[in-house]
Structure formats: C-alpha cells, structure tokens
Amino acid sequence: MANPTRLLIVDDNKDILSTFYEFFNSMGYEVKTAGDGFIALKLLRDNPKFFDCLITDLVMPNISGMGLISIVKNEFPRVKIIAITGYGDQTGALASEAQADVVLFKPIGLFKIEDKLTSLLKH
C-alpha cells in the first residue's frame, strides 16, 4: 500500500479543526492539526519533508494564513496549499496573491475540499 497523503490542517476554530481531522482521517489521510500559523510553522520546520499539503484558514491569530502561505511557499515549495476563507473575495484575492494553489470560500463541503485536494496532488 502506498504511503498515505500527509495533511497539515490549520484553523483557529476548534470545531472546524476537529471536523476536518475526523473527516480526512476517516478518508485515509495522515492528519496533523494546528490552532494557528505559529504552531503550524513549528510542525513544518520540525518535519520538513513530512507534509504533502497544507489546508489553512486565512484569518487567524499570531501568524495569519496569508503569512503562513508566504513562508511555506518560500521554505517548503513542494507542499501544496489550499486556503479557506469566510471573508469573501478580497481575502481570496490576497490568498491567490500569496500563491495558495487553491482558494475556497466558506461554507464549503468536506467532499469538495477532498476533491480539490485529490486533483491538486495529482499534478
């Protein structure tokens, strides 16, 4: 069996984080979570070759999703990034500018995220 895809999911909303964790874990992904960009960055730097994809909220305390995306693109260019926002087009445009591979708007179904993730990892 191939190694499972390894995800890092970052959101300051604990309910969203646990829902995403349960969903992706049940789909066979290896999942780690972080409540903010600072914790996420520590996980990435402690395990530089570990993660295949980052799924991050954009608006968070400490290091925002925007800041996190910029740092990850610079330090871990092979990691695919899905940015999720509930703050509309302006934030979405900023995420695209920060070079997220995919930008999705809340509310969004978990299967849609998983679908985007699958196609992103195939490329």
C-alpha positions in Angstrom: 0.0 0.0 0.0 1.2 3.5 -0.8 2.0 5.9 1.9 -1.0 8.0 3.0 -1.1 11.6 2.0 0.0 13.7 4.9 -2.0 16.8 5.7 -1.5 19.8 8.0 -4.8 21.5 8.8 -4.6 24.9 10.3 -7.6 26.8 11.8 -8.2 28.8 15.0 -11.8 27.3 15.2 -11.5 24.1 17.3 -14.8 22.7 15.9 -13.7 23.1 12.3 -10.3 21.6 13.2 -11.8 18.6 14.8 -14.4 18.1 12.0 -11.6 18.3 9.3 -9.4 16.0 11.4 -12.1 13.3 11.7 -13.1 13.6 8.0 -9.7 13.4 6.5 -8.5 10.8 9.0 -11.5 8.6 8.1 -10.7 9.0 4.4 -7.2 7.5 5.0 -5.1 10.7 5.2 -2.5 11.1 7.9 -3.5 14.3 9.6 -1.9 16.8 12.0 -3.6 19.9 13.1 -2.6 23.4 14.4 -4.7 26.1 16.0 -2.7 28.9 14.4 0.1 29.7 11.9 2.8 29.8 14.6 2.2 26.2 15.7 1.8 25.1 12.0 5.2 26.6 11.2 6.8 24.8 14.1 5.3 21.5 12.9 6.6 22.1 9.3 10.0 23.1 10.4 10.3 20.1 12.8 9.3 17.8 10.0 10.5 19.4 6.8 9.8 16.5 4.4 6.7 15.2 6.1 3.7 17.1 4.8 2.2 16.9 1.3 -0.4 19.5 1.7 -1.4 22.4 3.9 -5.0 23.3 4.4 -5.2 26.7 6.1 -7.8 29.2 7.2 -6.7 32.7 6.3 -7.8 34.8 9.2 -6.1 33.6 12.4 -4.2 35.0 15.4 -0.3 35.0 15.7 0.7 34.2 12.1 -2.2 34.7 9.7 -2.9 32.2 6.9 -1.5 34.7 4.4 1.8 34.9 6.3 1.9 31.2 6.7 1.3 30.6 2.9 4.1 33.0 2.0 6.6 31.3 4.4 5.6 27.8 3.3 5.9 28.7 -0.4 9.4 30.0 0.3 10.6 27.3 2.7 8.7 24.2 1.6 7.9 24.8 -2.1 6.8 21.2 -2.8 3.9 21.5 -0.2 0.6 22.1 -1.9 -1.6 24.7 -0.3 -5.4 25.0 0.0 -6.6 28.3 1.6 -10.0 28.5 3.0 -11.7 31.8 3.9 -15.1 33.0 5.1 -14.2 36.6 4.4 -15.1 36.9 0.8 -13.3 37.9 -2.4 -10.9 40.4 -1.1 -9.3 37.9 1.2 -9.4 35.3 -1.5 -7.6 37.6 -3.9 -4.9 38.1 -1.3 -4.6 34.3 -0.9 -4.1 33.9 -4.6 -1.5 36.7 -4.5 0.2 34.8 -1.7 0.3 31.8 -4.1 -2.1 29.4 -2.5 -2.7 26.6 -5.0 -6.4 26.6 -4.4 -8.7 29.2 -2.6 -12.1 28.0 -1.4 -14.8 30.0 0.3 -16.7 29.0 3.4 -19.1 27.4 3.9 -17.7 24.5 1.9 -18.4 20.8 1.9 -15.7 18.5 3.0 -16.0 16.3 0.0 -15.4 19.3 -2.2 -12.2 20.1 -0.3 -11.2 16.4 -0.7 -11.9 16.5 -4.4 -9.7 19.7 -4.8 -7.0 18.1 -2.7 -7.0 14.9 -4.8 -6.7 16.8 -8.1 -4.1 19.1 -6.7 -1.9 16.2 -5.6 -2.1 14.5 -9.0 -0.4 17.5 -10.7 
